[in-house]
Amino acid sequence: QVSTLQTLPLQPGGLGAHTVVDCSLEIERKYDVIPAVICSMCCLFGIIYCFFGYRCFKAVMFLSGLIFGSVIIFLLCHKEHVLDTQLSVEASAGIGLGIGLLCGLVTMMVRSVGLFMTGLLLGLLLALAALLVTEQFYTPTTVWVPLGALLGSGMLFAVLTLQWQKAFTMLSTAVFGAAIMTICADYFVEMLVLGTYIYECLRLSPRTPLCWYSWVILGMWPALSLFGVLVQWKLTDDSFSHTEVVLSRRQKRVQLMRIREKDAKKHQQGAAQEGTYRRKATPVKRYAGDLLAPSYLQSLRDRQMGTGTSLSSMGTTNHTMIDLDYDTGSTAPLTATTPVVRV
């Protein structure tokens, strides 16, 4: 026999606390193609989140914004009827996906926004788990109680994630990935009975109590979360950090810009030198005799040409030999046995 869960009518003043559930009946399962494909993809994303969340930091930041924005917008458009007109499931999903893509791009490009969103998801999930536990003993009378718990816990863990980024990113990705896998298992096992129960708990609406296998599925959440944290802690030791990856990319950009600036300066200097280049004259090699006064050498030339005293007057200085060819220089000593004058 195949049928849905059979329950007795709810009490007028209660929320199903006295409802009797027959869990021995088999659940009727009718899978649609599109929801089944979406749940399969989400299960794959959940595995990546839970066990490789910190390693795939950029991808996780994008998926966090995508999933968060898409789910919120879809619920507002389809369930709460925010717009005046009733939208179909396809239209609501399209609007949610478009806004989710924008949120994903923002969380991926701006690291602080992505970390804030990651911590916010962690706070929301932990507050939701606390509400599910306390609901078995105490039922709030106003919807502001679960709403305040969700917002307060989300903001608290968002700030903590910004302060201790690595530890809380690992914890958030493991918890969120385990929650996604739990919801996917709930869809394939009991057609989202657990998901409907959680949604009705948040709205404080009358709801059907869960069977024992629903609690078994829900117990997968903390077990997978703990296992995911351990796996990520072993995979991402001190040798890997998301801050080092970001800094190394920035350093590469800065170094590339500096190299380009140096090449541009060298090119400009080379072009300027080509326009103003002049060949320098070869320096004249000089010797010690070049230090004679030019006036003294000129007087010797005058004497040789006959404009001054005759050369015979130089006989008294029979120790002198002077090199008049001072441009080429001479290595002859200035003290010689015979007077020599060379022009």
Secondary structure as UniProt FT lines:
FT   STRAND          6..7
FT   TURN            12..13
FT   TURN            17..18
FT   STRAND          21..22
FT   TURN            23..24
FT   HELIX           33..52
FT   TURN            53..56
FT   HELIX           57..74
FT   HELIX           75..79
FT   HELIX           89..109
FT   HELIX           111..134
FT   TURN            135..137
FT   HELIX           144..163
FT   HELIX           165..190
FT   HELIX           193..203
FT   HELIX           212..235
FT   TURN            238..239
FT   HELIX           242..275
FT   HELIX           288..291
FT   HELIX           294..305
FT   HELIX           311..316
FT   TURN            318..319
FT   STRAND          320..323
FT   TURN            326..328
FT   STRAND          340..342
//
